[in-house]
């Protein structure tokens, strides 16, 4: 049941609305209503601070099997009329991630901690990045960051272990 209208349906509708404008063209950050509540269901109870990188990897593996993840992927797939796959990625403090896959549109949803995302457009992109440098922004629990296929994304600057749900959206954007 949705609490004050901010349950999973509202969360998914806000993301789908954002992607209806930005999908296939440019990165977009949205703070969907109910984001902290919906994503909070994926993170287990307990302290959210002291967690070693190994523990963050274990948490990511455990979340991979969670039924709430399936509810998110199937719900978003229905809204977008597209296939949606989920994977969890951990970002240890003081380290950068490898580039995320560029083959599909990505939706980055932090479920624990926060990190910095660096995004670069493809070389043949019509609009150059502002000031000639990559887009950089801080991701936190409750945010949803959309990155179109072909853009290069790297994650870094986690002050504590960060775990993100990475949703890959497959299929052409709806006209």
Buried (B, 14 or more C-beta within 10 A) or exposed (E): EEEEEBBBBBBBBBBBEBBEEBBEEBBBBBEBBBBBBBBBBBBEEEEEEEBEBEEBBEBBEEBEEBEBBEBBBEBBBEBBEBEBEBBBBBBBBEEBBEEBEBEBBBBBBBBBBBBBBBBBBEEEBEEEBEEEEBBBEEBEBBBBBBBBBBBBBBBBBBEBBBBBBBBBBBEEBEE
